[in-house]
Amino acid sequence: MLAQADVAANYAFTDADFERVRSLIRKQAGISLADSKRTMVYSRLQRRLRETGHRSFTAYLDSLDKADTTEKQRFVNALTTNLTAFFREAYHFPVLADFLKQRVAVSRPVRIWCAAASTGEEPYSLAMTAVEALGERPPVEIVASDLDTDVLRRAGEAVYPLAGAQAVGNERLRRFFMKGVGQHAGHVKVKPAITSMLRFMQVNLNAPNWPFRDPFDVIFCRNVMIYFDRETKQTLLGRLHDVLRPGGLLFVGHSENFSEARDLFELQGKTVYRRVG
Ligand SMILES: C[S@@+](CC[C@H](N)C(=O)[O-])C[C@H]1O[C@@H](n2cnc3c(N)ncnc32)[C@H](O)[C@@H]1O
C-alpha cells in the first residue's frame, strides 16, 4: 500500500533532467523523444523515483549513472510504449498465410522473427496464422523479441484478459485458448500447441550485434520504428535486410513507410515489403 505522501509526491523535473532522460533512452534504445513527451516522461518515471526513494529527477538520474543493470533496465522498461493487440492490422495475416504455404516447400522450417513482440499478442497471432494455414504442428519457428523485460515476462505467461482476447472471434478462442476458471475467471491462456512454437528473447534492435545464426523468411517489425529517428531507422532497415532470406517478407506498421530503403525492399502490399537482392 502506498503512503498518501508518496501518491501526492511532486518531483522536481527541470529542462536539464528532461534532456538527460532523452539522451539516455536514445543511447540505450534508440528511442527519440519529442519535446511534447515531457509530461509523459514525468508520469512514467515518477514511479521509479518513488521506488528508489529519490526526491528529484536530478538525484534519480545521478544515481542511475552508478546503478546496476536492473535499475537501468527498469528505466528503459518505464519509457517504452507497449500498445498491441491480437491480429492487430489484420490485413497482414492473410498475406502471411499465403506466403507460408508457398515458402514451406522451399525452406523448412520457416523462420519468423517478431522483432518488437511486446506482451505477446502479435507473435501468438503469427503462430495461430501458421496453424490455420499449414495445420497442427506446422514446420514454423518463431523468435519473439523485445527490449523491455517486463513485457517479455508477460508474453511468456501467455495469460490475457478475456475481454481483449475475444476480438479474435469465437472459433479462434475455442481452438487456441483455455478459459480460466475460479480465481482465473475472466482470463484466458494461450494453449501449449501455440506457445511451444515461440522462443522469447531480449533483443535490442539498436544493439551492435543480434544473437542470430540463421536467417529469417519473415520479419514482423511493426510499430517500433516510429520511435526511432531517420538515421536509426535507415541503419535498422539495412540490418533487417541482411538477416532476411532472399525473397523474404518484412511487415511494418501502418504509419511506417520507408522510402529511404527502396534499394533494399520492394513494396509487396499494404506495408509489406519483399527483400530485394
Ligand atoms: C507499440 S509496441 C508494438 C508492438 C507490436 N509490434 C505491435 O505492432 O502491436 C512497440 C514495442 O517496441 C519495443 N521497443 C522499443 N524500442 C526497442 C528496441 N530498441 N529494441 C527492441 N524493441 C524495442 C517496446 O518495448 C514495445 O514493446
The ligand as a Tripos MOL2 file, in Angstrom:
@<TRIPOS>MOLECULE
LIG
   27    29     1     0     0
SMALL
NO_CHARGES

@<TRIPOS>ATOM
      1 C1          3.9570   -0.0860  -29.7010 C.3       1 LIG1
      2 S1          4.7330   -1.6110  -29.3420 S.3       1 LIG1
      3 C2          4.3850   -2.5280  -30.8200 C.3       1 LIG1
      4 C3          4.0810   -3.9770  -30.5330 C.3       1 LIG1
      5 C4          3.7370   -4.8270  -31.7470 C.3       1 LIG1
      6 N1          4.8540   -4.9050  -32.6630 N.3       1 LIG1
      7 C5          2.5170   -4.3090  -32.4520 C.2       1 LIG1
      8 O1          2.6290   -3.7240  -33.5430 O.co2     1 LIG1
      9 O2          1.4070   -4.4780  -31.9310 O.co2     1 LIG1
     10 C6          6.4750   -1.1990  -29.5170 C.3       1 LIG1
     11 C7          7.4050   -2.2130  -28.8540 C.3       1 LIG1
     12 O3          8.7420   -1.9480  -29.2850 O.3       1 LIG1
     13 C8          9.6110   -2.2040  -28.2120 C.3       1 LIG1
     14 N2         10.9010   -1.4910  -28.4240 N.ar      1 LIG1
     15 C9         11.1620   -0.1650  -28.3130 C.ar      1 LIG1
     16 N3         12.4530    0.0990  -28.5830 N.ar      1 LIG1
     17 C10        13.0190   -1.1040  -28.8820 C.ar      1 LIG1
     18 C11        14.3420   -1.5040  -29.2530 C.ar      1 LIG1
     19 N4         15.3340   -0.6200  -29.3730 N.pl3     1 LIG1
     20 N5         14.5700   -2.8150  -29.4790 N.ar      1 LIG1
     21 C12        13.5730   -3.7240  -29.3760 C.ar      1 LIG1
     22 N6         12.3010   -3.4190  -29.0270 N.ar      1 LIG1
     23 C13        12.0330   -2.1180  -28.7830 C.ar      1 LIG1
     24 C14         8.8360   -1.7050  -26.9990 C.3       1 LIG1
     25 O4          9.3210   -2.2610  -25.7950 O.3       1 LIG1
     26 C15         7.4170   -2.1400  -27.3440 C.3       1 LIG1
     27 O5          7.0870   -3.3770  -26.7650 O.3       1 LIG1
@<TRIPOS>BOND
     1     1     2 1
     2     2     3 1
     3     2    10 1
     4     3     4 1
     5     4     5 1
     6     5     6 1
     7     5     7 1
     8     7     8 2
     9     7     9 1
    10    10    11 1
    11    11    12 1
    12    11    26 1
    13    12    13 1
    14    13    14 1
    15    13    24 1
    16    14    15 ar
    17    14    23 ar
    18    15    16 ar
    19    16    17 ar
    20    17    18 ar
    21    17    23 ar
    22    18    19 1
    23    18    20 ar
    24    20    21 ar
    25    21    22 ar
    26    22    23 ar
    27    24    25 1
    28    24    26 1
    29    26    27 1
@<TRIPOS>SUBSTRUCTURE
     1 LIG1         1 GROUP 0 **** ****
